[in-house]
Amino acid sequence: MKHVSHLRSAIEILHQYKGNEPFSHFIKNFFRQDKKYGSTDRKHISNLCYCYFRLGHLLKDLTIEEKILIGIFLSDQSTDKLLVYFKPEWAENKSLSLTEKLDVLHYPLSITDVFPWSNELSNEIDHKKYCESFLIQPDLFLRARPGNEETVKKKLSDENIPFRQLDDSCIALNNSTKIEGIIAINKEAVVQDYSSQRAGDFFILSASGSRIPTIWDCCAASGGKSIMAKDKIGDIDLTVSDKRESILANLKKRFQEAGIKKYKYFSEDLSKPLVHRIPGNFDLIIADVPCTGSGTWSRSPEALIFFNKKEIDKYCQLQKKIISNTVPFLKKNGKLVYITCSVFKKENEGMVEFILQNFSLQLEKADVLKGYDKKADTMFAASFIAV
């Protein structure tokens, strides 16, 4: 039977995967090397693997097969034929709440075992709710760009695509929604997580008269925060940098689609003494720094299995170096916005303490941008003013 074959394939894949690369890359390569799987097969097998990962450290002593079945039962809202075949009594209870499902299992377990690093969490995060969020597939989020809000909603409605509107510009869609060819990505709307959109509220600057504000997006990646800064502030004198040349190539393409033509860019590893001459001082520095990415693990739940807690300190040291090398380029009364997609206290509140202790900056505001109750990522943002 095909669903039994799918289970065997998922078990084989999970045995082979060692966590050395994102699972999405690994499984694509696996299917590329074995052409016997059709698109439906690939989708189902991938889902079985992700159901396994979503349990994290819950019931970790069970076999892979047992964890896949439990993962389907707890995390997948549809009735799976595989579950009907192996566990018909569970399949009959798929519509129950998570609490009721846990009772049906009759295993000695606590949902908080999914994510075992509770003592490392930022203060505002509810550990239990955060663990529960791993059993839910996150949404796909769009940020409609200024003047395109109604256009985006109309295009989605015309295609009978269901969506939720979280605010004037934020739209949530089912994660598997295909929007290519429907929405002009980067021109009409940007694919950007809900919490990432909220981080844009930290970008607002005090009035600078007729002068165009200078902005440095120092860890720019593909430029999403830069596009948001342009949309939030208006005319800006923009500089972007990243240590990865390939990422900057993607940024240039994205900026072209977004209509951003005037900007400076350079490649720089900001954890080391600077090589390039930085073009002046800035009214706003956006530091969306490299981090553990733990706030995004519901999208890549394999990290729950393979994460080493030593990574937290490694990223903290990197973050301190980046901030130390960028703060000197902040104007007096300029703003630094520090952002992570981490849930760990050391990368968040701990870095706020480091910044306040080592630089002439005052904290404007700081917040854990909780997304685990909205099928979104969880992030952290803090803004500082140079004095």
C-alpha positions in Angstrom: 0.0 0.0 0.0 1.3 3.4 -1.0 0.9 5.1 2.4 3.0 2.3 4.0 5.6 2.8 1.4 5.6 6.5 2.2 6.2 5.7 5.9 9.2 3.5 5.0 10.6 6.2 2.8 10.2 8.8 5.5 12.0 6.6 8.0 14.9 6.0 5.5 15.2 9.8 4.9 15.2 10.6 8.7 17.9 7.9 9.3 20.1 9.5 6.6 19.6 13.1 7.7 22.3 14.4 10.2 21.3 18.0 10.5 24.3 19.4 8.6 22.1 21.4 6.2 18.5 22.7 6.2 16.2 19.7 5.9 14.4 21.4 3.0 17.6 21.2 1.0 18.4 17.7 2.0 15.1 16.2 1.1 15.1 18.0 -2.3 18.4 16.4 -3.1 17.1 13.0 -1.9 14.2 13.2 -4.3 16.3 14.5 -7.1 18.5 11.5 -6.9 15.6 9.1 -6.8 13.1 9.9 -9.6 10.5 7.2 -8.6 8.6 9.7 -6.4 5.8 11.7 -8.0 4.9 15.2 -6.7 2.1 13.8 -4.4 4.5 11.2 -3.0 7.1 13.9 -2.3 4.6 16.1 -0.6 3.2 13.3 1.6 6.7 11.9 2.6 8.0 15.4 3.4 5.0 16.0 5.6 5.6 12.8 7.5 9.2 13.9 8.2 8.1 17.3 9.4 5.5 15.7 11.7 8.4 13.8 13.2 10.5 17.0 13.7 7.6 19.0 15.2 7.7 16.8 18.3 11.2 18.0 19.1 12.3 16.3 22.3 8.9 15.0 23.2 8.9 11.2 23.6 12.4 11.0 22.2 13.0 7.4 23.3 10.3 6.1 20.9 11.1 4.8 17.4 11.0 7.0 14.4 7.8 5.2 13.2 6.1 5.8 16.5 7.0 9.5 16.6 5.8 10.0 13.0 2.4 8.6 13.8 2.1 10.7 17.0 3.3 13.7 15.0 0.6 13.2 12.4 -2.0 12.8 15.1 -0.9 15.9 17.1 0.1 18.3 14.3 -1.7 17.5 11.1 -5.3 18.6 11.0 -6.4 16.4 8.1 -7.2 12.7 8.5 -4.2 10.8 7.1 -4.7 7.4 5.4 -1.6 6.2 7.1 -3.0 7.1 10.5 -6.3 5.3 9.6 -4.3 2.2 8.7 -2.0 2.1 11.7 -3.9 3.9 14.4 -7.7 4.0 13.5 -8.6 4.9 17.1 -6.4 8.0 16.8 -7.8 8.9 13.4 -11.3 8.9 14.8 -10.2 11.6 17.3 -8.4 14.0 14.9 -10.8 16.8 15.5 -10.1 16.9 19.3 -8.2 19.8 20.9 -4.5 19.3 21.6 -5.1 18.7 25.3 -7.7 16.1 24.5 -5.4 14.4 22.0 -2.7 14.2 24.6 -5.1 12.3 26.8 -6.0 9.9 24.0 -2.3 9.0 23.6 -1.9 7.5 27.1 1.8 8.3 27.1 3.5 9.8 30.1 4.5 13.1 28.5 4.5 16.9 28.9 4.1 19.2 25.9 6.9 21.4 27.3 9.4 18.6 26.4 9.1 19.7 22.8 11.5 22.7 23.5 13.6 21.8 26.6 15.5 25.1 27.0 12.9 26.9 29.0 15.5 28.5 31.3 17.1 30.2 28.3 13.9 31.9 27.0 13.2 35.6 27.0 11.2 36.7 29.9 7.9 37.4 28.1 7.6 34.1 26.3 5.1 31.6 27.5 7.0 28.3 27.3 3.9 26.1 27.1 2.3 28.1 24.3 5.5 28.3 22.5 5.9 24.5 22.6 2.3 24.0 21.3 3.0 26.3 18.4 5.5 23.8 16.9 2.6 21.5 16.2 1.0 24.1 13.8 2.2 24.9 10.3 3.0 28.7 10.3 1.2 31.0 7.8 2.6 32.8 4.8 2.5 36.6 5.4 2.4 39.4 2.9 3.0 43.1 3.6 1.1 45.2 1.0 3.2 48.1 0.0 1.8 51.7 0.4 -1.0 52.4 -2.1 -1.4 48.7 -3.0 -3.4 47.5 0.0 -6.7 47.3 -1.9 -5.1 45.9 -5.1 -3.6 43.0 -3.2 -6.8 42.1 -1.4 -8.8 42.3 -4.7 -6.4 40.1 -6.6 -6.5 37.5 -3.8 -10.3 37.6 -3.7 -10.6 37.4 -7.5 -8.6 34.1 -7.3 -10.8 32.9 -4.4 -7.7 32.7 -2.2 -8.7 32.8 1.5 -6.8 35.2 3.6 -6.8 36.9 7.0 -6.1 40.6 7.4 -4.1 41.3 10.6 -3.8 45.1 10.1 -4.0 47.6 7.2 -1.1 46.1 5.3 -0.5 42.6 6.8 -2.2 39.6 5.2 -2.0 36.0 6.3 -2.3 33.1 3.9 -2.1 29.3 4.1 1.5 28.4 4.0 1.1 26.4 0.7 -0.7 29.3 -1.1 0.8 30.0 -4.6 0.9 33.7 -5.2 3.4 33.8 -8.1 1.7 35.4 -11.1 -1.2 36.8 -9.0 0.6 39.4 -6.8 3.6 41.4 -8.2 6.0 40.4 -5.4 8.2 43.2 -4.1 6.3 45.7 -6.2 2.8 45.3 -4.8 3.6 43.3 -1.7 6.5 41.8 0.1 6.6 38.3 1.5 7.5 39.1 5.1 6.5 37.5 8.4 4.0 39.2 10.7 6.6 39.8 13.5 9.1 41.1 11.0 6.6 43.6 9.8 6.0 44.7 13.4 9.7 45.4 13.8 9.3 48.2 11.3 7.5 50.2 13.9 10.9 50.7 15.5 12.2 52.4 12.4 10.2 55.7 12.8 12.5 58.7 13.2 11.9 62.1 14.8 11.5 64.9 12.2 14.7 65.9 10.5 13.4 69.0 8.7 13.9 68.9 4.9 17.0 66.7 5.2 16.7 63.1 3.8 17.6 60.7 6.6 20.6 58.5 6.2 20.1 54.8 6.9 22.4 51.8 7.0 21.0 48.3 6.9 24.2 46.7 8.0 23.1 43.0 7.9 20.8 43.5 5.0 20.5 39.9 3.6 17.9 40.1 0.8 16.8 43.6 1.7 13.4 43.1 3.3 14.1 45.5 6.2 15.4 48.1 3.8 12.3 48.0 1.6 10.2 48.3 4.8 12.3 51.3 5.9 11.6 53.0 2.6 7.9 52.3 2.9 7.7 53.5 6.6 9.9 56.6 6.3 9.6 57.7 2.6 12.7 59.3 0.9 15.9 57.9 2.4 19.6 57.9 1.7 20.1 54.2 1.9 23.3 52.1 2.4 23.2 48.3 2.6 25.8 45.8 3.5 26.2 42.0 4.0 29.2 39.8 4.2 27.8 37.5 1.5 28.2 38.6 -2.1 25.6 36.2 -3.3 23.0 37.6 -1.0 23.8 41.1 -2.2 23.1 39.9 -5.8 19.7 38.8 -4.6 19.2 42.1 -2.9 19.9 44.0 -6.1 17.3 42.0 -8.0 14.8 42.5 -5.3 15.4 46.3 -5.1 14.9 46.5 -8.9 11.5 44.8 -8.5 10.7 47.1 -5.6 11.6 50.2 -7.5 14.5 51.2 -5.2 17.2 52.5 -7.6 19.3 54.8 -5.5 21.4 53.2 -2.8 25.0 52.4 -1.8 26.1 48.8 -1.1 29.2 46.9 -0.1 30.2 43.5 1.2 31.7 43.5 4.7 32.2 41.0 7.6 31.2 43.3 10.5 32.5 40.9 13.0 36.1 41.9 12.0 37.9 45.2 11.7 36.3 47.1 8.8 38.0 47.1 5.5 35.6 49.4 3.5 35.3 53.1 4.2 31.8 53.6 5.6 30.0 56.4 3.7 29.4 58.8 6.6 27.4 58.6 9.8 23.8 57.6 10.0 20.4 58.7 11.4 19.3 55.1 11.6 21.3 51.8 11.7 19.2 48.7 11.3 21.1 45.7 12.8 19.1 42.6 12.0 21.9 40.4 13.3 22.8 36.8 12.7 21.3 34.7 15.5 20.2 31.1 16.4 17.0 31.7 14.4 15.1 29.9 17.2 12.1 32.1 16.7 11.6 30.6 13.2 12.0 27.0 14.2 8.3 26.2 13.6 9.3 26.7 9.9 12.4 24.5 10.2 11.6 22.2 13.2 14.5 19.9 12.5 16.5 22.5 14.5 14.7 21.2 17.6 16.4 17.9 17.2 19.9 19.1 16.2 20.4 22.3 18.1 23.4 22.6 20.4 22.9 25.1 23.3 26.6 26.2 22.8 25.3 28.0 19.7 23.7 30.7 21.9 27.0 31.9 23.3 28.6 31.7 19.8 26.0 34.0 18.3 26.1 36.3 21.3 29.8 36.9 20.7 29.2 37.5 17.1 26.4 40.0 17.9 28.6 41.9 20.3 31.3 42.3 17.6 28.8 43.5 15.0 27.3 46.0 17.3 30.7 47.2 18.5 31.8 47.8 14.8 28.6 49.6 13.8 27.6 51.9 16.7 30.5 54.3 16.0 28.8 55.2 12.8 25.7 56.4 14.4 25.0 60.2 14.5 24.3 62.0 17.7 20.6 61.5 18.4 20.6 58.8 15.7 18.8 55.5 16.3 20.1 52.0 16.4 17.5 49.2 15.9 18.7 45.8 17.1 16.7 42.8 15.8 16.9 39.1 16.2 14.6 36.2 15.2 15.6 34.5 18.5 13.7 33.5 21.6 16.8 33.2 23.7 17.3 35.8 26.5 21.1 36.1 26.0 20.6 37.2 22.4 17.8 39.6 23.3 17.6 41.2 26.8 21.2 40.2 27.4 22.3 42.2 24.3 20.3 45.2 25.5 22.3 45.1 28.7 25.6 44.8 26.8 24.7 47.8 24.5 23.7 50.0 27.4 26.8 49.2 29.4 29.3 49.7 26.6 28.0 52.6 24.5 26.5 56.1 24.9 23.0 55.0 24.0 19.7 55.2 25.7 17.1 52.6 25.4 14.0 53.9 23.6 11.9 50.7 23.7 12.4 46.9 23.5 9.8 44.1 22.9 9.5 40.4 22.3 7.4 40.3 19.1 5.5 37.1 19.9 4.2 35.3 16.9 3.6 31.8 18.4 -0.1 32.7 19.0 -0.6 34.0 15.4 1.0 31.2 13.3 4.0 33.5 12.9 7.7 33.8 13.9 8.8 35.2 17.2 11.3 38.0 17.1 12.9 40.6 19.4 13.5 44.3 18.6 15.0 47.1 20.6 15.7 50.7 19.6 18.4 53.0 21.1 19.1 56.7 20.8 22.7 58.0 20.6 23.4 60.6 23.3 
